[in-house]
Amino acid sequence: MSLAAAGRVVSSTTSSSTSWPQMERPNNDDDGHQSSSSSAVPAIMNYVSAETTEMSTRRDLGGGDSTLVGVIWEPKQVNVHNARMSATEMSLDKNGFELQRSAEDVVGKCQEIDFCSQDDVVDSYYPICETLVENCLKGSASTPTITCVCAFDHNVRSNDHSSVGEIKASQIMTNDVGTAVPQVQNPAGIVHADYTSISGPRRLGDLSQPPKLNDVLRPKLLSQKRSSLLDPSIVQEALDGKRRYAFINVWRSIDQDNPVKDNHLACIDSQTVDKSELRTFKIHYADRVGENYFAFPSSPSNEKQHSWCYYPDMTIEEALFIKQWDSRGNIADGGSERSTFAIHSAFLDPTAPKNAPPRKSIEVRCIVIWDKE
């Protein structure tokens, strides 16, 4: 693939694609110059074309997708800035993402968790993430106070599944359309956000109902004879606008021996994203419909151009908080300077060593609901 300069379109499909795009690695003109000491690295990001309209796929109970419908990919080479070298720290409230170093006791607990065991993650790591998210949001001086933080879903990812092993679950859910066998996922090399103005409120509502077939917490909730994860009355108040709510991801490397050298996760500063640059992607599950936002590149005439950031050499000692949806964010309510979400994507680093260890990571999704305003 011939590459254009950073900020230019690399290539674009001319018709709808039925498959996910491959991540591509730009040429490295400065061989051996490592990303950790660079202020920025080039990367090819898989955007969609502005011509894209309706997009969809069907997702099985194990998390796998069928063919895609209506997607026109438009890969683009961009510069991804080293956020460790930024003059100002990125914040969850303003920029949509924030990096924090975990306390020594938290790191010790993480090192004891079997991240391939769904039960161990749910029982041991979910509570850690809930506390981390609450502390992170308290640090942003959010008001009013937080009513609840509940972790409810997660993904383990690696570009080499054999380096992680198979996901183990004590209870496998089966219905007439298939079996929910959890799987290690690939790094997601798509420019996307995980919720939309439709799917954010819908997912919140789902969490006040009996668990769906592919919900990670379904076996636990059923064994505890709980009808739902969240109190329906509190959820209804949030949906009615009486409470703020947000979905937050906690992203962490689970490699105890190596920092992340390739397949990094990058986020766009939410202050540089315009709502008009978003396209809705529908995901048809066995018993519900989810939505993501895909994005197309900023027009050269736009005053705001997407500002990509990443943290090289992430370790198990760090957690990256990524906002998925905030009901009081600027795109959600139109009148706030607070971020609504951070668009993000994995990317291949042209400065990565040829023998870079596989990326091994986990992301845990949490729902946060605040007190009535």
KOLDREN-905882 format. One line per field, with one value per residue (C-alpha): residue number from 1; y, z, x. Coordinates in Angstrom, 3 decimals, m for minus. Example, Ala and Ser with C-alpha at 12.3 -4.5 7.8 and 13.67 -1.06 7.14 Angstrom:
2
num: 1|2
yy: m4.500|m1.060
zz: 7.800|7.140
xx: 12.300|13.670
***
This chain:
373
num: 1|2|3|4|5|6|7|8|9|10|11|12|13|14|15|16|17|18|19|20|21|22|23|24|25|26|27|28|29|30|31|32|33|34|35|36|37|38|39|40|41|42|43|44|45|46|47|48|49|50|51|52|53|54|55|56|57|58|59|60|61|62|63|64|65|66|67|68|69|70|71|72|73|74|75|76|77|78|79|80|81|82|83|84|85|86|87|88|89|90|91|92|93|94|95|96|97|98|99|100|101|102|103|104|105|106|107|108|109|110|111|112|113|114|115|116|117|118|119|120|121|122|123|124|125|126|127|128|129|130|131|132|133|134|135|136|137|138|139|140|141|142|143|144|145|146|147|148|149|150|151|152|153|154|155|156|157|158|159|160|161|162|163|164|165|166|167|168|169|170|171|172|173|174|175|176|177|178|179|180|181|182|183|184|185|186|187|188|189|190|191|192|193|194|195|196|197|198|199|200|201|202|203|204|205|206|207|208|209|210|211|212|213|214|215|216|217|218|219|220|221|222|223|224|225|226|227|228|229|230|231|232|233|234|235|236|237|238|239|240|241|242|243|244|245|246|247|248|249|250|251|252|253|254|255|256|257|258|259|260|261|262|263|264|265|266|267|268|269|270|271|272|273|274|275|276|277|278|279|280|281|282|283|284|285|286|287|288|289|290|291|292|293|294|295|296|297|298|299|300|301|302|303|304|305|306|307|308|309|310|311|312|313|314|315|316|317|318|319|320|321|322|323|324|325|326|327|328|329|330|331|332|333|334|335|336|337|338|339|340|341|342|343|344|345|346|347|348|349|350|351|352|353|354|355|356|357|358|359|360|361|362|363|364|365|366|367|368|369|370|371|372|373
yy: 0.000|3.366|5.909|9.610|12.179|12.383|13.852|12.596|9.765|6.558|4.654|4.327|1.547|2.509|0.221|m1.161|m3.623|m6.893|m7.374|m5.553|m3.727|m4.840|m2.502|m1.199|0.003|3.170|3.105|4.034|6.676|6.792|3.130|2.361|5.607|4.419|5.880|6.416|9.173|10.710|13.522|11.840|8.796|8.270|5.823|4.662|4.927|3.111|5.819|5.447|7.584|10.590|8.881|6.065|6.123|3.013|0.346|m2.858|m6.354|m9.328|m10.400|m13.905|m14.777|m15.254|m11.741|m12.619|m10.582|m11.687|m9.751|m5.977|m4.093|m0.608|0.259|2.265|2.394|5.364|4.714|7.873|8.496|10.769|11.834|10.345|12.529|11.115|12.229|11.525|14.470|16.812|20.160|19.669|16.446|14.991|14.677|12.470|15.456|17.699|15.435|12.159|10.084|10.112|8.010|7.203|5.097|2.585|2.292|m0.442|m2.558|m2.364|m3.458|m6.357|m7.504|m7.188|m9.372|m12.139|m12.139|m14.726|m12.447|m15.477|m16.559|m14.774|m15.564|m14.210|m11.013|m10.488|m11.348|m9.767|m7.171|m5.602|m4.238|m2.774|m0.989|0.359|1.934|3.320|4.934|6.484|7.919|9.223|11.022|12.430|13.914|15.830|17.670|16.373|17.449|16.230|13.123|9.663|7.270|4.109|2.699|m0.788|m2.751|m4.907|m6.030|m6.614|m7.730|m9.354|m8.464|m9.580|m9.614|m13.111|m15.107|m18.007|m15.705|m15.175|m18.533|m19.370|m17.536|m19.725|m19.326|m21.512|m21.054|m20.958|m19.534|m21.343|m20.608|m21.521|m19.221|m20.367|m20.729|m17.875|m18.975|m15.964|m15.326|m13.289|m10.355|m8.690|m5.081|m2.949|m1.052|0.994|4.686|4.413|5.321|2.626|4.336|6.732|9.090|6.104|3.158|4.948|5.483|2.119|0.248|2.018|0.905|m2.670|m2.739|m2.182|m5.187|m8.944|m9.646|m10.312|m13.567|m12.295|m10.232|m11.232|m10.806|m12.955|m16.144|m14.205|m12.242|m15.382|m17.282|m14.401|m14.327|m10.663|m9.371|m6.678|m5.071|m1.573|m0.219|0.494|3.616|5.185|4.308|5.867|9.092|9.123|8.504|11.322|13.703|14.026|12.319|12.418|9.074|7.972|4.840|4.620|2.039|1.040|m0.108|m1.915|m3.949|m7.399|m8.313|m8.558|m8.747|m6.247|m2.749|m2.283|m1.714|m2.086|m2.269|0.773|2.287|5.887|8.379|11.557|14.607|15.082|18.842|18.264|16.153|17.530|15.698|15.977|13.660|10.671|7.796|5.192|1.505|m0.931|m4.235|m6.844|m9.198|m12.213|m10.175|m6.499|m3.918|m1.917|1.075|2.495|5.654|5.358|8.573|9.980|12.225|15.923|17.977|20.061|23.122|22.355|24.605|21.616|18.682|15.404|15.415|11.829|10.901|7.751|6.624|4.521|1.739|1.239|m1.337|m3.273|m0.525|2.005|2.387|4.412|5.733|6.272|7.925|6.029|8.238|11.090|12.328|15.765|15.941|18.514|16.223|14.635|17.836|20.465|23.041|21.856|21.957|18.537|15.644|13.134|10.353|9.673|8.220|5.656|2.974|0.598|1.259|m0.280|1.655|1.987|2.538|m0.675|m3.234|m6.136|m8.589|m6.560|m8.762|m9.239|m6.697|m8.235|m6.017|m5.896|m3.220|m3.173|m1.152|0.637|2.560|5.583|7.308|10.524|11.783|13.725|17.287
zz: 0.000|m0.964|1.826|1.649|4.087|7.542|7.388|3.854|2.771|2.225|0.262|0.176|m0.852|m3.605|m2.549|0.611|2.429|3.991|6.249|8.904|7.606|8.474|10.451|8.333|9.492|7.983|6.711|9.344|7.898|11.125|11.750|15.365|16.765|19.523|20.112|23.845|23.064|20.174|20.506|17.834|15.575|12.249|12.166|9.680|11.127|9.666|9.293|7.274|4.268|4.645|1.954|4.376|5.608|7.214|8.589|10.486|11.472|13.480|16.582|18.029|21.721|21.805|20.515|16.886|14.017|10.719|7.488|7.516|5.607|4.167|5.337|3.108|4.673|4.275|5.868|6.661|7.905|10.940|13.608|17.053|19.817|22.807|25.668|28.177|26.665|26.526|28.299|29.769|31.208|29.496|31.694|31.541|32.074|29.332|26.816|27.334|28.586|31.455|32.538|36.181|37.926|40.265|43.908|44.859|46.578|43.506|41.245|43.588|43.373|39.576|39.382|41.217|38.945|36.211|33.475|31.363|34.074|33.592|37.173|38.596|36.570|37.674|41.338|41.832|39.133|38.706|42.301|41.704|38.581|40.341|43.033|40.485|38.433|41.485|42.681|39.203|38.929|42.441|41.389|38.619|41.211|39.659|41.377|42.728|44.438|42.883|43.709|42.242|40.064|38.625|36.336|33.970|30.950|29.769|26.884|26.907|23.780|22.153|18.673|19.532|21.163|21.992|24.250|26.446|26.350|26.206|28.219|30.969|32.204|34.794|33.152|29.390|28.212|25.351|23.491|20.178|18.221|19.643|22.604|24.484|24.448|25.472|23.294|23.325|20.973|18.573|19.147|17.559|14.707|13.879|14.572|16.788|19.937|21.840|22.390|20.538|21.552|21.079|22.417|25.527|27.096|25.752|27.386|30.667|30.488|29.740|32.975|34.947|33.259|33.474|32.000|28.276|26.841|26.230|29.434|31.369|34.688|33.688|35.516|38.681|38.742|38.147|40.894|43.295|42.194|41.244|38.557|37.371|38.026|38.647|40.559|37.912|39.727|39.785|36.128|35.166|36.930|34.939|31.677|32.576|32.930|36.707|37.209|35.263|34.091|32.214|30.816|31.568|30.313|32.384|30.024|31.392|30.053|31.669|30.624|33.850|32.083|29.216|28.483|25.448|22.461|19.592|18.906|21.164|21.997|20.820|21.610|19.918|22.155|22.363|22.031|18.388|17.303|15.616|15.839|12.064|11.593|13.154|11.481|13.268|13.147|14.324|16.014|16.012|18.989|19.679|21.801|21.466|19.087|20.004|18.268|17.901|16.253|13.458|12.364|9.077|8.770|9.482|6.339|5.573|5.729|9.303|11.925|14.276|13.123|15.060|17.634|18.296|21.539|23.085|25.993|24.893|27.081|29.183|31.953|34.316|36.863|34.871|34.030|31.133|31.760|28.556|28.537|26.451|26.985|29.338|29.511|30.519|27.799|25.006|22.224|24.479|25.753|23.410|26.101|28.051|27.594|29.235|26.965|25.924|24.783|23.401|19.909|19.883|17.892|18.119|15.728|14.531|15.555|12.803|15.490|17.369|17.627|15.226|18.119|20.109|22.559|21.832|23.349|26.123|27.636|29.354|29.268|31.835|31.226|34.149|34.511|36.813|38.100|40.113|42.768|41.689|40.673
xx: 0.000|1.411|1.177|0.525|1.809|0.252|m3.226|m3.891|m6.178|m4.203|m6.807|m10.554|m12.879|m15.279|m18.106|m19.624|m17.369|m18.525|m15.491|m13.523|m10.459|m6.949|m4.736|m1.858|1.537|3.062|6.617|9.177|11.474|13.495|14.228|14.990|13.578|11.265|7.822|8.394|10.911|8.960|6.451|4.287|4.225|2.426|m0.473|m3.079|m6.561|m9.556|m12.173|m15.366|m16.166|m18.460|m20.558|m21.383|m24.974|m26.528|m24.170|m24.894|m23.772|m25.044|m23.105|m23.239|m23.323|m19.550|m18.880|m18.125|m19.559|m21.058|m20.564|m20.843|m23.506|m23.130|m19.604|m17.252|m13.787|m11.473|m8.062|m6.130|m2.618|m2.486|m0.022|m0.672|0.706|2.569|0.330|3.098|4.967|1.979|2.288|m1.186|m2.591|m5.632|m8.713|m11.783|m14.046|m12.642|m10.889|m12.763|m9.811|m7.351|m4.364|m3.712|m1.098|m2.686|m1.730|0.717|m1.935|m4.190|m1.334|m0.631|m4.249|m4.208|m1.115|m2.978|m6.043|m6.496|m7.799|m8.756|m11.180|m14.467|m15.439|m12.174|m12.507|m16.111|m15.491|m12.050|m11.405|m14.844|m14.818|m11.341|m12.560|m15.631|m13.462|m10.993|m13.764|m15.396|m12.080|m11.257|m14.594|m14.320|m11.010|m12.752|m14.877|m18.096|m21.276|m23.580|m22.204|m22.200|m25.040|m23.520|m20.746|m21.320|m19.010|m21.048|m19.015|m15.454|m13.267|m9.850|m7.861|m4.636|m3.148|m1.850|m4.637|m2.316|m0.283|m3.338|m5.083|m8.765|m11.380|m12.803|m16.371|m18.091|m21.492|m22.060|m25.370|m27.131|m30.336|m31.935|m29.614|m26.300|m23.981|m22.320|m18.692|m16.568|m13.530|m10.343|m10.939|m8.520|m7.452|m10.161|m8.519|m11.622|m12.212|m15.271|m17.196|m19.057|m22.414|m24.699|m27.490|m29.822|m27.818|m26.498|m29.929|m31.114|m28.217|m28.850|m32.465|m31.371|m29.357|m32.566|m34.201|m33.528|m30.071|m29.771|m28.433|m24.896|m24.582|m21.465|m23.275|m26.257|m25.089|m24.235|m27.489|m29.543|m27.693|m28.373|m32.030|m31.676|m34.002|m31.586|m28.209|m29.598|m32.591|m35.281|m36.516|m33.041|m32.503|m35.830|m34.857|m31.613|m33.469|m35.869|m32.924|m33.136|m29.771|m26.524|m25.161|m22.056|m20.426|m16.690|m14.186|m11.158|m8.377|m5.318|m2.429|m2.448|1.088|3.076|6.437|6.335|5.044|2.796|5.102|2.632|m1.103|m1.465|m4.833|m5.235|m8.006|m9.161|m9.353|m13.123|m12.664|m11.650|m14.651|m17.748|m21.083|m21.517|m18.498|m20.284|m22.125|m24.263|m23.298|m26.012|m25.175|m27.953|m27.623|m29.834|m32.246|m31.313|m29.856|m26.758|m25.223|m21.711|m20.525|m17.990|m16.284|m15.104|m12.024|m12.267|m12.651|m9.532|m11.785|m12.867|m11.315|m11.070|m8.946|m8.944|m6.148|m5.030|m3.216|m1.765|0.401|3.395|4.767|1.652|2.049|m0.183|0.495|m1.566|m5.250|m6.623|m10.133|m12.118|m15.509|m18.077|m21.116|m22.000|m25.575|m24.289|m21.638|m21.492|m22.715|m25.350|m26.965|m25.553|m24.887|m21.866|m18.098|m17.829|m16.827|m19.485|m17.139|m13.681|m13.480|m10.690|m8.872|m5.947|m3.057|0.190|3.298|5.941|8.601|7.766|10.581|10.220|10.066|7.523|5.600|1.889|m0.436|m2.513|m5.185|m8.538|m11.213|m14.007|m17.147|m18.782|m22.028|m22.023|m25.169|m25.121|m27.531|m30.610|m29.870
***
